[in-house]
């Protein structure tokens, strides 16, 4: 998968983190053909299941399935095999599951769905240094992200989810071939919500993000298509 640095284009992903299936379908339709990517997270997947993923895929969207898998290696590998028949293009797993788990995941992906981009999650964008310290993790957010990112790359992973504030660091550390997907992006003036390490779309693209994920500023807007158009314009 080409990176934004190679194409000169950072792409927008709409996060469908809303309550009702019908509302999500209507939102996707309202955003129009300009929007290529959507994210389906754990909330909607656990409520509506694989058929919901297929329904969104039938609307012509590329799907980022954000399940953040984290379990023993065999279970994660079998989970990847289980979703391999779905129309998905990205899938997340937690890098803190360790090298063996990620290696098994990569092997399962290559075996069952070679065109699927696996994305490693290092530190959630809702976490900060205080949150890590409460879990007994003494290192800084930046150090933990860098260490887990290098481990992910060594394990065969080719993509990561990270805060836009870590993009430049990771590109320098891992090289431009790594695909970086960044939540925690908010248009200027938008409420930060539960995100702590945020950035505007233009700044995220400038830092080197390949994809940005935006949810509430789009789906809570009176005119979601207008917000999509504004973000896309900012990215370009």
C-alpha atoms as a printed R data frame, in Angstrom:
    type eleno elety resid chain resno       x       y      z
1   ATOM     1    CA   UNK     A     1   0.000   0.000  0.000
2   ATOM     2    CA   UNK     A     2   1.588   3.348 -1.022
3   ATOM     3    CA   UNK     A     3   2.185   5.940  1.660
4   ATOM     4    CA   UNK     A     4   1.081   9.554  1.637
5   ATOM     5    CA   UNK     A     5   4.671  10.626  1.171
6   ATOM     6    CA   UNK     A     6   4.835   8.569 -2.034
7   ATOM     7    CA   UNK     A     7   1.485   9.735 -3.418
8   ATOM     8    CA   UNK     A     8   1.407  13.237 -1.966
9   ATOM     9    CA   UNK     A     9  -2.071  12.479 -0.685
10  ATOM    10    CA   UNK     A    10  -3.227  11.887  2.887
11  ATOM    11    CA   UNK     A    11  -6.625  10.150  2.852
12  ATOM    12    CA   UNK     A    12  -9.623  10.648  5.112
13  ATOM    13    CA   UNK     A    13 -11.317   7.782  6.959
14  ATOM    14    CA   UNK     A    14 -14.745   8.379  8.494
15  ATOM    15    CA   UNK     A    15 -15.170   6.650 11.866
16  ATOM    16    CA   UNK     A    16 -18.653   5.142 12.050
17  ATOM    17    CA   UNK     A    17 -18.699   5.116 15.854
18  ATOM    18    CA   UNK     A    18 -22.424   5.701 16.197
19  ATOM    19    CA   UNK     A    19 -25.214   3.799 17.894
20  ATOM    20    CA   UNK     A    20 -27.651   2.696 15.211
21  ATOM    21    CA   UNK     A    21 -27.047   0.704 12.045
22  ATOM    22    CA   UNK     A    22 -29.611   2.653 10.033
23  ATOM    23    CA   UNK     A    23 -28.023   5.960 11.070
24  ATOM    24    CA   UNK     A    24 -24.603   4.715  9.998
25  ATOM    25    CA   UNK     A    25 -25.897   3.610  6.598
26  ATOM    26    CA   UNK     A    26 -27.635   6.954  6.090
27  ATOM    27    CA   UNK     A    27 -24.461   8.819  7.094
28  ATOM    28    CA   UNK     A    28 -22.365   6.898  4.583
29  ATOM    29    CA   UNK     A    29 -24.873   7.745  1.870
30  ATOM    30    CA   UNK     A    30 -24.932  11.416  2.874
31  ATOM    31    CA   UNK     A    31 -21.159  11.789  2.638
32  ATOM    32    CA   UNK     A    32 -21.327  10.913 -1.050
33  ATOM    33    CA   UNK     A    33 -18.823   9.412 -3.448
34  ATOM    34    CA   UNK     A    34 -16.005  11.733 -2.393
35  ATOM    35    CA   UNK     A    35 -15.384   9.672  0.728
36  ATOM    36    CA   UNK     A    36 -13.541   6.422 -0.033
37  ATOM    37    CA   UNK     A    37 -12.813   4.995  3.431
38  ATOM    38    CA   UNK     A    38 -14.842   4.260  6.573
39  ATOM    39    CA   UNK     A    39 -13.862   2.732  9.913
40  ATOM    40    CA   UNK     A    40 -15.991   0.151 11.686
41  ATOM    41    CA   UNK     A    41 -15.016  -0.262 15.316
42  ATOM    42    CA   UNK     A    42 -15.644  -2.749 18.075
43  ATOM    43    CA   UNK     A    43 -18.895  -1.084 19.155
44  ATOM    44    CA   UNK     A    44 -20.710  -1.567 15.851
45  ATOM    45    CA   UNK     A    45 -19.064  -4.881 14.970
46  ATOM    46    CA   UNK     A    46 -20.071  -6.541 18.234
47  ATOM    47    CA   UNK     A    47 -23.624  -5.219 17.921
48  ATOM    48    CA   UNK     A    48 -24.320  -5.948 14.249
49  ATOM    49    CA   UNK     A    49 -21.673  -8.453 13.187
50  ATOM    50    CA   UNK     A    50 -20.159  -9.415  9.826
51  ATOM    51    CA   UNK     A    51 -23.323  -8.705  7.827
52  ATOM    52    CA   UNK     A    52 -23.060  -5.038  8.788
53  ATOM    53    CA   UNK     A    53 -19.504  -4.959  7.392
54  ATOM    54    CA   UNK     A    54 -20.761  -6.481  4.153
55  ATOM    55    CA   UNK     A    55 -23.586  -3.941  3.988
56  ATOM    56    CA   UNK     A    56 -21.146  -1.031  4.279
57  ATOM    57    CA   UNK     A    57 -18.847  -2.656  1.742
58  ATOM    58    CA   UNK     A    58 -21.766  -2.967 -0.691
59  ATOM    59    CA   UNK     A    59 -22.038   0.842 -0.615
60  ATOM    60    CA   UNK     A    60 -18.683   1.005 -2.374
61  ATOM    61    CA   UNK     A    61 -16.532   1.971  0.610
62  ATOM    62    CA   UNK     A    62 -13.149   0.615  1.640
63  ATOM    63    CA   UNK     A    63 -13.326  -0.623  5.208
64  ATOM    64    CA   UNK     A    64 -10.937  -0.227  8.104
65  ATOM    65    CA   UNK     A    65 -12.052  -2.810 10.685
66  ATOM    66    CA   UNK     A    66 -10.789  -1.550 14.028
67  ATOM    67    CA   UNK     A    67 -11.015  -4.533 16.397
68  ATOM    68    CA   UNK     A    68  -7.632  -4.119 18.157
69  ATOM    69    CA   UNK     A    69  -7.076  -7.859 18.462
70  ATOM    70    CA   UNK     A    70  -5.051  -8.933 21.512
71  ATOM    71    CA   UNK     A    71  -4.893 -12.555 22.593
72  ATOM    72    CA   UNK     A    72  -2.630 -15.583 22.404
73  ATOM    73    CA   UNK     A    73  -0.977 -16.010 18.978
74  ATOM    74    CA   UNK     A    74  -3.151 -18.904 17.812
75  ATOM    75    CA   UNK     A    75  -6.391 -17.119 18.696
76  ATOM    76    CA   UNK     A    76  -5.373 -13.917 16.907
77  ATOM    77    CA   UNK     A    77  -4.318 -15.875 13.825
78  ATOM    78    CA   UNK     A    78  -7.662 -17.698 13.758
79  ATOM    79    CA   UNK     A    79  -9.550 -14.427 14.235
80  ATOM    80    CA   UNK     A    80  -7.775 -12.999 11.177
81  ATOM    81    CA   UNK     A    81  -8.682 -16.112  9.205
82  ATOM    82    CA   UNK     A    82 -12.292 -15.717 10.374
83  ATOM    83    CA   UNK     A    83 -12.639 -12.159  9.025
84  ATOM    84    CA   UNK     A    84 -10.714 -12.846  5.819
85  ATOM    85    CA   UNK     A    85 -13.893 -13.320  3.791
86  ATOM    86    CA   UNK     A    86 -15.175  -9.860  4.727
87  ATOM    87    CA   UNK     A    87 -14.686  -6.849  2.402
88  ATOM    88    CA   UNK     A    88 -12.074  -5.245  4.660
89  ATOM    89    CA   UNK     A    89  -8.828  -3.510  3.743
90  ATOM    90    CA   UNK     A    90  -7.327  -2.688  7.158
91  ATOM    91    CA   UNK     A    91  -7.430  -4.501 10.509
92  ATOM    92    CA   UNK     A    92  -5.918  -3.512 13.871
93  ATOM    93    CA   UNK     A    93  -4.189  -5.488 16.590
94  ATOM    94    CA   UNK     A    94  -2.372  -4.460 19.777
95  ATOM    95    CA   UNK     A    95   1.418  -4.500 19.469
96  ATOM    96    CA   UNK     A    96   1.702  -5.111 23.209
97  ATOM    97    CA   UNK     A    97   0.568  -8.662 22.416
98  ATOM    98    CA   UNK     A    98   4.218  -9.269 21.582
99  ATOM    99    CA   UNK     A    99   6.411 -10.505 18.762
100 ATOM   100    CA   UNK     A   100   5.029 -14.033 18.503
101 ATOM   101    CA   UNK     A   101   1.434 -12.827 18.359
102 ATOM   102    CA   UNK     A   102   2.266 -10.333 15.597
103 ATOM   103    CA   UNK     A   103   4.269 -12.894 13.617
104 ATOM   104    CA   UNK     A   104   1.361 -15.327 13.730
105 ATOM   105    CA   UNK     A   105  -0.964 -12.520 12.683
106 ATOM   106    CA   UNK     A   106   1.195 -11.610  9.694
107 ATOM   107    CA   UNK     A   107   1.413 -15.266  8.639
108 ATOM   108    CA   UNK     A   108  -2.387 -15.631  8.834
109 ATOM   109    CA   UNK     A   109  -2.898 -12.404  6.869
110 ATOM   110    CA   UNK     A   110  -0.518 -13.506  4.119
111 ATOM   111    CA   UNK     A   111  -2.163 -16.926  3.980
112 ATOM   112    CA   UNK     A   112  -5.805 -15.880  4.008
113 ATOM   113    CA   UNK     A   113  -5.998 -12.272  2.764
114 ATOM   114    CA   UNK     A   114  -2.781 -10.983  1.157
115 ATOM   115    CA   UNK     A   115  -4.285  -7.576  0.317
116 ATOM   116    CA   UNK     A   116  -5.238  -6.871  3.947
117 ATOM   117    CA   UNK     A   117  -3.187  -4.187  5.729
118 ATOM   118    CA   UNK     A   118  -2.504  -5.118  9.348
119 ATOM   119    CA   UNK     A   119  -2.093  -2.093 11.614
120 ATOM   120    CA   UNK     A   120  -0.365  -2.238 14.978
121 ATOM   121    CA   UNK     A   121  -1.752  -0.144 17.834
122 ATOM   122    CA   UNK     A   122   0.977   1.061 20.210
123 ATOM   123    CA   UNK     A   123  -0.461   3.558 22.723
124 ATOM   124    CA   UNK     A   124  -4.118   4.538 22.445
125 ATOM   125    CA   UNK     A   125  -4.644   8.215 21.620
126 ATOM   126    CA   UNK     A   126  -6.826   8.494 24.746
127 ATOM   127    CA   UNK     A   127  -3.768   7.644 26.866
128 ATOM   128    CA   UNK     A   128  -1.110   9.985 28.203
129 ATOM   129    CA   UNK     A   129   1.876   9.615 30.554
130 ATOM   130    CA   UNK     A   130  -0.364   9.645 33.636
131 ATOM   131    CA   UNK     A   131  -2.459   6.834 32.215
132 ATOM   132    CA   UNK     A   132   0.636   4.728 31.527
133 ATOM   133    CA   UNK     A   133   1.981   5.400 35.018
134 ATOM   134    CA   UNK     A   134  -1.291   4.186 36.568
135 ATOM   135    CA   UNK     A   135  -0.704   0.844 34.822
136 ATOM   136    CA   UNK     A   136   2.844   0.604 36.189
137 ATOM   137    CA   UNK     A   137   4.517   1.645 32.939
138 ATOM   138    CA   UNK     A   138   7.275   4.086 33.838
139 ATOM   139    CA   UNK     A   139   8.525   4.965 30.346
140 ATOM   140    CA   UNK     A   140   7.313   8.018 28.441
141 ATOM   141    CA   UNK     A   141   4.586   7.776 25.830
142 ATOM   142    CA   UNK     A   142   7.137   8.499 23.084
143 ATOM   143    CA   UNK     A   143   9.578   5.810 24.230
144 ATOM   144    CA   UNK     A   144   6.868   3.184 24.538
145 ATOM   145    CA   UNK     A   145   5.487   4.008 21.100
146 ATOM   146    CA   UNK     A   146   8.946   3.855 19.497
147 ATOM   147    CA   UNK     A   147   9.797   0.540 21.148
148 ATOM   148    CA   UNK     A   148   6.507  -1.138 20.260
149 ATOM   149    CA   UNK     A   149   6.642   0.289 16.727
150 ATOM   150    CA   UNK     A   150  10.115  -1.166 16.128
151 ATOM   151    CA   UNK     A   151   8.952  -4.503 17.521
152 ATOM   152    CA   UNK     A   152   5.961  -4.441 15.171
153 ATOM   153    CA   UNK     A   153   8.136  -3.742 12.134
154 ATOM   154    CA   UNK     A   154  10.607  -6.478 13.166
155 ATOM   155    CA   UNK     A   155   7.633  -8.856 13.408
156 ATOM   156    CA   UNK     A   156   6.616  -8.163  9.798
157 ATOM   157    CA   UNK     A   157   3.951  -5.512 10.367
158 ATOM   158    CA   UNK     A   158   3.803  -2.813  7.678
159 ATOM   159    CA   UNK     A   159   1.352  -0.354  9.262
160 ATOM   160    CA   UNK     A   160   0.705   1.378 12.571
161 ATOM   161    CA   UNK     A   161  -1.987   3.422 14.267
162 ATOM   162    CA   UNK     A   162  -0.540   6.402 16.099
163 ATOM   163    CA   UNK     A   163  -1.265   9.915 17.268
164 ATOM   164    CA   UNK     A   164  -0.365  12.530 14.642
165 ATOM   165    CA   UNK     A   165   2.139  13.868 17.167
166 ATOM   166    CA   UNK     A   166   4.211  10.687 16.775
167 ATOM   167    CA   UNK     A   167   4.115  10.533 12.968
168 ATOM   168    CA   UNK     A   168   7.369  12.375 12.295
169 ATOM   169    CA   UNK     A   169   9.209  10.351 14.926
170 ATOM   170    CA   UNK     A   170   7.958   7.044 13.496
171 ATOM   171    CA   UNK     A   171   8.737   7.986  9.901
172 ATOM   172    CA   UNK     A   172  12.284   8.861 10.964
173 ATOM   173    CA   UNK     A   173  12.632   5.689 13.032
174 ATOM   174    CA   UNK     A   174  10.996   3.172 10.698
175 ATOM   175    CA   UNK     A   175  11.321   4.755  7.243
176 ATOM   176    CA   UNK     A   176   8.800   6.140  4.803
177 ATOM   177    CA   UNK     A   177   7.472   2.721  3.716
178 ATOM   178    CA   UNK     A   178   5.516   2.267  6.959
179 ATOM   179    CA   UNK     A   179   1.817   3.124  6.628
180 ATOM   180    CA   UNK     A   180   0.649   5.423  9.433
181 ATOM   181    CA   UNK     A   181  -3.039   5.816 10.287
182 ATOM   182    CA   UNK     A   182  -3.803   8.596 12.739
183 ATOM   183    CA   UNK     A   183  -6.912   9.072 14.862
184 ATOM   184    CA   UNK     A   184  -6.958  12.019 17.239
185 ATOM   185    CA   UNK     A   185  -7.490  14.416 14.330
186 ATOM   186    CA   UNK     A   186  -9.882  17.303 14.802
187 ATOM   187    CA   UNK     A   187 -10.655  20.180 12.409
188 ATOM   188    CA   UNK     A   188  -9.848  23.597 13.844
189 ATOM   189    CA   UNK     A   189 -12.452  24.585 16.449
190 ATOM   190    CA   UNK     A   190 -13.804  21.044 16.965
191 ATOM   191    CA   UNK     A   191 -14.212  19.589 20.453
192 ATOM   192    CA   UNK     A   192 -11.343  17.287 21.473
193 ATOM   193    CA   UNK     A   193 -13.727  14.829 23.166
194 ATOM   194    CA   UNK     A   194 -11.838  11.971 24.891
195 ATOM   195    CA   UNK     A   195  -8.754  12.372 22.714
196 ATOM   196    CA   UNK     A   196  -5.663  13.816 24.398
197 ATOM   197    CA   UNK     A   197  -3.025  13.908 21.642
198 ATOM   198    CA   UNK     A   198  -4.801  15.657 18.771
199 ATOM   199    CA   UNK     A   199  -3.925  17.692 15.671
200 ATOM   200    CA   UNK     A   200  -5.708  19.371 12.740
201 ATOM   201    CA   UNK     A   201  -5.982  17.520  9.400
202 ATOM   202    CA   UNK     A   202  -3.533  19.833  7.612
203 ATOM   203    CA   UNK     A   203  -0.919  19.489 10.353
204 ATOM   204    CA   UNK     A   204  -1.332  15.700 10.430
205 ATOM   205    CA   UNK     A   205  -0.847  15.491  6.668
206 ATOM   206    CA   UNK     A   206   2.150  17.792  6.848
207 ATOM   207    CA   UNK     A   207   3.680  15.576  9.555
208 ATOM   208    CA   UNK     A   208   3.414  12.578  7.222
209 ATOM   209    CA   UNK     A   209   0.172  10.792  8.104
210 ATOM   210    CA   UNK     A   210  -0.985   8.476  5.333
211 ATOM   211    CA   UNK     A   211  -4.564   8.296  6.639
212 ATOM   212    CA   UNK     A   212  -6.435  10.373  9.202
213 ATOM   213    CA   UNK     A   213  -9.492   9.138 11.085
214 ATOM   214    CA   UNK     A   214 -12.264  11.614 11.895
215 ATOM   215    CA   UNK     A   215 -15.589  10.743 13.517
216 ATOM   216    CA   UNK     A   216 -17.646  13.093 15.670
217 ATOM   217    CA   UNK     A   217 -16.805  16.351 13.818
218 ATOM   218    CA   UNK     A   218 -18.337  14.712 10.725
219 ATOM   219    CA   UNK     A   219 -21.249  12.642 12.016
220 ATOM   220    CA   UNK     A   220 -22.402  15.244 14.540
221 ATOM   221    CA   UNK     A   221 -22.453  17.998 11.896
222 ATOM   222    CA   UNK     A   222 -25.661  19.308 10.335
223 ATOM   223    CA   UNK     A   223 -24.072  18.786  6.920
224 ATOM   224    CA   UNK     A   224 -21.621  15.837  7.081
225 ATOM   225    CA   UNK     A   225 -20.818  16.047  3.358
226 ATOM   226    CA   UNK     A   226 -19.733  19.666  3.752
227 ATOM   227    CA   UNK     A   227 -17.382  18.753  6.592
228 ATOM   228    CA   UNK     A   228 -15.931  15.890  4.530
229 ATOM   229    CA   UNK     A   229 -15.367  18.279  1.629
230 ATOM   230    CA   UNK     A   230 -13.711  20.825  3.919
231 ATOM   231    CA   UNK     A   231 -11.359  18.242  5.432
232 ATOM   232    CA   UNK     A   232 -10.452  16.840  2.022
233 ATOM   233    CA   UNK     A   233  -9.723  20.339  0.791
234 ATOM   234    CA   UNK     A   234  -7.516  20.951  3.828
235 ATOM   235    CA   UNK     A   235  -5.632  17.718  3.187
236 ATOM   236    CA   UNK     A   236  -4.966  18.570 -0.442
